[in-house]
Amino acid sequence: MSIDEVVWQRLGQRDAGLVLEADAFDRLKEVIRREQRQELVELMLAGRDVVVDYSFWSRAARDDYKALIESHGCRWELVHLKADRTTLERRLEVRSGVEGANAVTVDEALFNRYLASFEEPKGEGEQVVMQSSA
């Protein structure tokens, strides 16, 4: 389940980073996050395995989802795809040159905001997967 894919569909397959201001983009993502949270509950109740493709930038958000999942008798796995700034910048540059749900344009100001607010998981039962800089 991916917020980016739903944003892409709702915007008529257009890049949210190009057609929405950052605040409007954040509001849309929050609406979709709430909808997907309900969908997650429905899928858990149906006994389905689910992958939530979400930034989980804050520990509070991670803890909230963990509690939700555990309250439904399910098991969570937190996978942290760890990359350095240079790797992230290179990947964003590549993404900017393609179209698709996972190719949202992120300008430098937004990128810096994301980096500054990211709370790296530490001691939360996370599995860390180091991302290659190559």
SVG drawing of the C-alpha trace seen along z (x, -y; Angstrom):
<svg xmlns="http://www.w3.org/2000/svg" viewBox="-12 -26 41 41">
<polyline fill="none" stroke="black" stroke-width="0.4" points="0.0,0.0 1.6,-3.2 0.5,-6.8 2.5,-7.9 0.6,-5.6 -2.8,-6.9 -1.6,-10.5 -0.5,-9.8 -3.9,-8.3 -5.9,-11.1 -3.9,-13.8 -4.6,-12.2 -1.2,-10.6 0.6,-13.9 3.6,-14.6 2.4,-16.0 5.7,-17.8 5.0,-19.8 1.3,-20.5 0.9,-21.0 2.5,-23.3 4.2,-21.5 1.4,-22.2 -1.3,-21.0 0.8,-17.9 1.1,-17.2 -2.6,-17.6 -3.5,-15.2 -1.0,-12.7 -2.6,-12.9 -6.1,-12.3 -4.8,-9.2 -2.8,-8.0 -6.1,-8.0 -7.9,-6.1 -5.1,-3.6 -5.0,-3.1 -8.6,-2.0 -7.8,0.2 -4.9,1.7 -7.3,2.6 -9.7,4.3 -6.9,6.3 -5.6,7.4 -9.1,8.5 -9.3,10.5 -6.0,12.2 -4.0,10.7 -0.3,9.8 0.3,6.1 3.3,4.0 2.9,0.4 5.2,-1.7 5.4,-4.9 8.2,-7.1 7.5,-6.6 9.7,-9.7 8.7,-10.0 9.0,-7.5 5.5,-8.5 4.1,-7.5 6.0,-4.2 4.8,-3.5 1.3,-4.3 1.3,-1.8 3.0,0.8 0.3,0.4 -2.5,0.6 -1.0,3.8 -0.5,5.4 -4.0,4.5 -5.3,6.7 -3.1,9.6 -0.8,9.1 3.0,8.9 4.9,5.9 8.3,5.7 10.1,2.3 12.6,2.2 14.9,-0.9 16.4,-1.4 19.4,-3.5 21.2,-5.7 23.5,-8.7 22.6,-12.1 24.6,-11.7 22.8,-8.5 19.4,-10.1 20.2,-13.1 21.3,-10.9 18.2,-8.8 16.0,-11.9 17.8,-13.2 17.1,-10.0 13.4,-10.0 13.0,-13.5 13.7,-12.2 11.0,-9.6 7.2,-9.5 5.2,-7.4 3.7,-7.1 7.1,-6.8 8.7,-9.7 7.4,-12.6 9.6,-15.7 11.2,-16.8 12.9,-20.2 15.9,-21.0 13.9,-22.9 11.5,-20.0 14.4,-17.5 16.1,-19.5 12.9,-19.6 12.5,-15.9 16.0,-15.2 15.8,-17.7 12.6,-16.1 13.5,-12.4 13.9,-10.5 16.1,-7.5 14.8,-4.3 17.2,-3.1 16.3,-0.3 12.8,0.1 13.1,3.6 14.1,2.4 15.9,4.3 18.5,1.9 19.3,2.5 22.2,0.3 21.7,-1.2 24.6,-1.2 25.9,-4.5 26.8,-3.0"/>
</svg>
